[in-house]
């Protein structure tokens, strides 16, 4: 067994018998000739076990995913050892399904790309260990992938987007703004100082007990908030966006969550119900919470666009804002960002919803991008480690704050 360190734990190492059974399950196609580079991508950074095969032209030849959402809904959140066990139980099947669907055998792959940072340590270890088994068996190059880099570059698979562009990554575990100058060339403009927006919306949904709402019982917290908010009136509650005096591009959501929690407690007392029951005003609270989050994200993104244009980092005539990550599928937040891009004469691009959440396609595509650029391709994996915490690019957020750019007020009529 390969030891990482005391805090990161150990690799999951399948038995040799299982590996041989897995390898023997493939149907080979001796008559087929692949003229393109082929990359297998494996993703296990959080609670989705995913794999995909993508060629250098951006064709998705096969993909598979196992979502743990249903399990974690019952436990009220992701429990790392549970997520690890579910990855262990499903990774072999998911990789096999992706390869089978693509009609590509492991020996025909150009490389294997796997998320190794950042994420849940126990989850990352499962994907890395399984990948290293395949790399060793088939003598293939290994491409370690930064999860946020993969999210940022996904748009280049679905759209013709040239460097540089601004990216906003918003999910349950991350929130950041970065200038993308190349495949592995990022300038970090701002990030969340505490929790991510998806995490905050999930916690508000749990506090509102939306899992007990008949329309939301099978939805994730963020989806439940978005769904219920359509029925609510955001004007019934006045939550102020965070960090209004800070002229930078950083985010904060924990303080807002605390304010909303206090309001929910107050409404429970007014309605004479106990915690765990659904408030009659739940839809209004969901609408107000979502609107405040959207306004906060929109204003920081607006400042980032103005900063990049002021410094000449982005093309004046063809400025692109890419929004990716799980929260990017929230249409209300997307509309708030459209107001910003319309005001700044920018183009807003988002990957399709299925590629906004964690998936194997984005990992394989990141592998293709790195393979073409000749960046980070390992032929010796000795000493490779997963990194639960890992920043993206060069942090220039202090420089952004020092610029102290004032953002014009926009009417957020969504």
N, C-alpha and C positions, 0 to 999 in steps of 0.2 A: 504494500500500500504506500502511495506517495504522500508524504506529510507536507503540508503547506506551512502553517504556523499555528500557534495556540489559539489565536483569535479567529483565524479563518477556518479552522477545522481540517478535515481531510478530504481527499478526493473520493468520489464514489467509483469503485473499480469493478465492472461486471466480471463474472467468472469467465474463464477461457472457454468453457463449454458453451456458454450463452453466446459469446462472440462468434465462435465457429458456426453455431446454428444460425445466427443472424446473417453471417456472410454467405452461408450456403443457401439462403432463401432467395437469392436474386436470380432472375432470368437474364441471361446474357444475350446480346444481339450481335453476333459476329458479322452480319452483313451491313450494319449501320456504321457510318463514318461521320463523326462530329468535327466540323471545320472550325467551330468556335470554341473559345475557352468556356469551360463549365465549372461553376462553383457551387458547392453544397454549403448552405448556411444553416447554422444551428443556434437557436435562441432559448435560453432558460434563465434569464436574468431576474425574473420575478415569479409570476404565477401562470405563465403560458409556456407550454412545451411546444416548440415550433421548429419546422425544418422546411427548406425549399431548395430547388435546383434552378439556377438562373444562368443564362448564357450571356456572352459579352455584348450581344445586341439588345439585351434587356428582356428577352423572352423568358417568361416563367414556365419552365418545362414541367414542374411538379411541385406541389406543396402540401403540407399537412400541419394541423395544429390541434392541440388538446388544451381546452380552457378549463381552469380550476374555479371559475367564478362561482358556480353553483355551490361548491363545497365551502368556499370562504364566506359566502353570504350567510350560511347557517352559523358560522362561528363569529360573525360580526367583524371580520377583518382577516388579513393574511397572517397566518401563524407559520413562521419560517420552517420549522421541522416538518409540518404537514405539507407545505409546498415542496420541500425537498423530496419527501417520500413519493408524492404524486409524480414529480419529474422522473424519479427512478423507475416507477412503474410504467411510464409511458414513453420515455425517450427512444427506446429501441424500436417500438412500433411506429412512432411518428417519423423517424428517419427512414425506416423501411418503406413506409407509405409514400413519402416524398420521392424517394429514389425509384420506386416501382412506377409511380404515376409519370415520372419523367422518362422512363425506359432507359435510364442511365445506370450503369453499374459503377460501383465505387472505383474500379480501376480506370474508368474513362474520365474521371474528374480531373480538373486542372489543379484544384486546391480545395481545402476545407476551411471555411471561415466560421468563427464561433465568438459569441459575446463573452468577453472575459472581464468587462468593467463598464460602468459601475452596476450595482445591483445587490440582491440579497446573497450573502456569502454562501449559504447552504445551497441555494439554487444554482448559482454560477458554477459551483464545484461539480455538479452533476453533468452539466453540458460540456465543461472543459475536459473532464475525465473521459467521457464517452468519445469526444472528438479525438483526443490523443490516442485512444485505442485504434481508431480508424486510420489516423495519420501514420501510426507505427506499422500497421498491417499492410497498408497500400503504398507506403513511402511517398506520400503526397505532401506538398508544401502546406504549412499551417498559417492562417492569417488571423491574428487576434483582433477582435473588433470592439471599439468603444460604442456602447449602446446609443449614446446621444449623437455621435457622428453618423451612425446608420440612419437614425430618424431624420437627420438634417439632409442627407444625400438622397433619400428615397424619391424626392421630387424629380431628380434627374433620370429616374427610371420611367416615370409617367409623363414628364414634360421635357421639352428642350430648354433647359435652364443653364445658362453659362455662369461662370464665376465672374465677379463676386455677387452675392446676394445676402440679404438679411434673413435670419431664421429665428422664429419664436418656437421654442419647444415647451409644450405644456402637457403635463400628464399627472398621474397619481403620485409619481415619485420625483418629478423634476419640473423645474420652471426656469427657463433662461432665455436670454437674447444674445445672439452671436452673429458676427460678420463672418461669412464663409468665403474665404479667398481661394481655397483649393481643397483637394480631397482630404488632406489632413492639416489644413491651415485655417485655424479659427481664432478670432479675437472675441473674447468674452466681454460683453458690454454690461451685463447685469444678470443677477440670479435671485432666487428666493432666499431670504435670510432665515427662514424657518421652514414651514411646510409647503408642499406643492398645492396648486389649486384643486387638483383632482382629489387629493387627500382631504382637503378642507370640505369640499362638497360631499364626499363620502361620510365624513363625520357629522355634518349637518343632517344628512339623510338618516343616519343612525339615531341621532338625538331626536329627530322628528318621528322615529319609529315607522318610517315609510315602508319597511318590509311587511308591515301589517296592513298597509293600504291595499285594497283589492286590485287596484290598477298597477301597483308597483312591486308586488311581492316577488317577482322573478327578475327584477332589474337591479343592476349595480346602483350604488348610491348616486353617482353623478347622473346616470340616465334617469333615475327616479326624480331627481331635482328638476332636470330639464323637462321631463314629461309633465310633472305636476305644475311647474311654473307657468305653463301655457294656460292653465285654468285660474291662475291667481292674479291679483292686482298688486304690483310692486310698490305702488304709491301708498299702500296702507302701512308700510314700515320704511323708516328712513335710516338706512345704514350708510355711514360715511366711508368712502374708499380710503384705504390705508395710505400712509406716507405722502400726504398731499403737499407737505412743505419740503420734502426731500427731492431736490432737482437732479435725480440720477435715474438709472434704469433698473434698480433693484426692486424686488417684490417682497411683500409680507402678507401672510394670510392668517396666522395664528391669532392675532389680536382681533380681527374681524370675526373669526370663529367664536372667540370668547364672548364678544358682544351679542352675537346671535344666540349663543347658549343661554345667556342671561335673559334675553327677550323670550325665549321659549319657556324658561322656568317661570317667568312672570305671567305668560299667557296660560300656562298650566294652572297656576293659582287662580287666575281670573275665571277660568272655565271649570274649575273644581275637578280636574282630572289628575291622575297620577302619571308619573313618568312611565313611558311604555305604551301609552294610548295615543291615538292620532288626534291632534288638535284640529278644530274646525277651521282655523286660520293657517293650516299647514301649507296650502297652495300659495297664499300671499307671502308667507315667510320664504318659501322656495323661490318665488319670483323676485323678491327683493334681494335675497342672497346672491342669486345668479346675476342680477343686474349689477350689483356692486362689484362682484368679481370681474365681470366683463369690462366695466368702466376702469377698474384698476389696471387690468392687463392692457387695455387699449391705450391708456395715457402713457404707460412706460414704453410701449411699442412706438407710439407717436414720437416720443423724445429720442428713441434710438434711431428712427428714420431721419429725424432732423439733424442729429449728431453726425451720422454717417454722410449725409449730403453736405453738411458744413465742412467736414474734413476731406471731402472728395473721395471717400471710400466706396461710394456707389455711383453708378452712372446716372447723371441727371435726367436723361431722356428715357432710360429703360430700367427703372428701379424695381426690383422684385422683392416682395416679402413672402417668405414661405412659412406656413404654420403647420406644425406636425406634432405628433404625440396624441395620446388618447383623448385629451380634452379638446383637441382640434376638431373632433367630430361633433362638438356641441355647436349647433347652428346659431344659437343666440349670441354666443361669444364670437363666432365667426362674423356675424352681421355687425357687431360692434367694431371689429377690425376692418371691415369693409368701409365703414364711415371714415376711419383713419386713412386708409389707402386712397379713397376717393379725394380726401382733402389734401393729400400730399402727392397726387398724380403718380401713384405707384400701382403695380400689379400685385394682387393677392392670389397666391396659389396654395392649394392644399392637396395632399395625396388623397385618393379615395378613402372613405372611412375604414375599410378593412386593412389598409396599409398605414393608418394613423396609429392604431393600437399595435402592441408588440406582435411581431410576426417573423417568420423565417426568411421571407422574400427580401426584406430590407437588409438583413445580415448577409445574405448571398450577394446582393447587389453591391453592398459596401466592399465585399471581397473582390468582386469584379472590378470596381473602381480602383482599388488598391493594387490589384494584379496588373491592370493596364498602366498604372502610374509607377509601378515598381516600388511600392512603399509598404514596409512592414511585413514582408513575406519571409516566413521562417522555414528553414530547411533543417534546423536543429531546435527541438522544443525543450531541451534540458533547461530546467530552472524557470519555466513559464509559470506564472502565478495569476490567479484572479485577484481583482482589486475591487472590493465592495464600494469604496469611495474613490472617485477619481475625477478631477476637474477636466473641463473641456477647453483646450486651446490656451492662449495667452490672455491673462486677465488684465483688461484695461479699464475696468469699472471705476477705478479711482479717477482716471483721466476724464471719464464721462461725467462724474460728479463735479469735478473741478470746472468743467465747461458750463455747468449750471444753466442749461438751456431751458428757457421758459416755453411751455407748451400752450398754444392757443386753445381756448375753450371750444369744444365741439358739442353740438346738441346730439345727445345719444337717444334719438327717437328710433327705437327698435320694434 
